[in-house]
Amino acid sequence: MSAIVPLLLATALSGVALGIPQPPPLPLPNSKVVICNYETKSHLREGQGKFELANLEPALQYCTHLIYGYAAIKEETLKLVPLNEQFDVIKDNYRQVTNLKIKYPRLKILLSVGGNDDVSGEGAEKNLKYRQVLESSAHRLAFINSAHTIVKGFGFDGIDLAWEFPETKPKKIKSGFKKFWSSFKKTFTGETVIDEDADKHRDQFTSLLRELKSTFKPDNLMVTLTVLPNVNSTVYYDPRAIAPNTDFVILHAFDFYTPERNPKLADFPAPLYDLIDRRPDENVDSWVKYWLGKGFPANKLILGIPTYGRTWKLDEDAKIDTVPPEGLDGAGPPGPQTKDAGILSYPEICVRVQGGGNVSPQGYRKIVDVTKRRGSYAYKLPNPDTDEEGIWIGYEDPDSATNKATYVRNKGLAGIALDDLTLDDFRGVCTRDKYSILKAAVAGL
Ligand SMILES: *[C@@H]1O[C@H](CO)[C@@H](O)[C@H](O)[C@H]1NC(C)=O
């Protein structure tokens, strides 16, 4: 366990009690950065899944930074705008969140733009506006000035760019995983061209960061970059060139396999290390090595840790004695709280898989990750008598989150980013302890 929490409380209290100036902002020596993502659309969930501002508070003593997700880009003007004007501005959620700094004076709060929440267009036009912003200095200026106005006006401490570049395309499969992999290797080089101007966009993105930083710096505002899942860093980011103009780069090195991308191919969604017979660049370690190898400083690099699992339906022919399993039939059914096919929050998973011996009372078999390389999974076979569906779940749990934090410590990286608080066990339904993934990760740092 790091000394970060007692240190935070002690410095905050002594500063207030004696009326002395606050010590310099984090990161402090020997301490790690803990970025907590807050997905605001969680206020729309129902029942136990509904997340309100009061639910944030038990997490905040563990977080050094809070990221407010998400703002948007307006297509017509290419300016930064609130994604949900009604909630963010009229109902004042921006202000209510930045006002948390009164109670948590060490907390830095950033507004994030994009994050795959701000979706526009389809096919080649999908999220085109994120590339258009880059394409001329006038467009970049419009974006930067509007971002500065909103960030400063609402009392945020900076901006995070969760930039929506085109994702790498997974190859379709005919049958069987092995076949998929070998055919993939052959066609691999020719098929990944999704953005003909990728080289230009990479250079223009470096320019955007430089111009953004020079506008934000006089006000002491931070600039961070979140690399979204399946955005290929080797295509879009030049680590050495962007290092001077970012406070942190946050790697969302997860969701390599999702039922949306791979309906017939389930696999560990967020492995820490390379696994046999998989693409060598779809794991945490390879992402980290790429950024460090290209000259990005370890003390600015942050590893993202998901707080959810990905689910696939199993059909009657399912064979689950191997991973990846066979007999998959698209996204698993929506959870009672998250209500989206193919995804379950950690508490939705833990209530299914915990308890009992080999099989939980709810009929799930859980396989924990003794290798500390790949993450946990659990499954339930279909029941032909009752017509009940089978399901396969690959997920992060407190143990695998600790493993990732330990990796961060051993590599000397800056810290971790939880994605996100609202899918962690914020009510304490698994163990009565709130935020079990966040706490387990912080303990591993
Ligand atoms: C990322 O891009 C590089 C360079 O084009 C390519 O070699 C690599 O296979 C790509 N990775 C993925 C996951 O598509």
PDBQT file of the ligand as one rigid body, heavy atoms in Angstrom, charges set to zero:
ROOT
HETATM    1  C1  LIG A 501      -0.731  -0.921 -35.871  1.00  0.00    +0.000 C 
HETATM    2  O1  LIG A 501      -0.065  -0.336 -36.949  1.00  0.00    +0.000 OA
HETATM    3  C2  LIG A 501       1.169  -0.958 -37.273  1.00  0.00    +0.000 C 
HETATM    4  C3  LIG A 501       1.842  -0.121 -38.335  1.00  0.00    +0.000 C 
HETATM    5  O2  LIG A 501       0.978   0.127 -39.406  1.00  0.00    +0.000 OA
HETATM    6  C4  LIG A 501       0.907  -2.396 -37.712  1.00  0.00    +0.000 C 
HETATM    7  O3  LIG A 501       2.107  -3.033 -38.007  1.00  0.00    +0.000 OA
HETATM    8  C5  LIG A 501       0.178  -3.112 -36.586  1.00  0.00    +0.000 C 
HETATM    9  O4  LIG A 501      -0.148  -4.399 -36.974  1.00  0.00    +0.000 OA
HETATM   10  C6  LIG A 501      -1.082  -2.362 -36.211  1.00  0.00    +0.000 C 
HETATM   11  N1  LIG A 501      -1.734  -3.002 -35.066  1.00  0.00    +0.000 N 
HETATM   12  C7  LIG A 501      -3.016  -3.365 -35.062  1.00  0.00    +0.000 C 
HETATM   13  C8  LIG A 501      -3.544  -3.974 -33.807  1.00  0.00    +0.000 C 
HETATM   14  O5  LIG A 501      -3.746  -3.227 -36.028  1.00  0.00    +0.000 OA
ENDROOT
TORSDOF 0
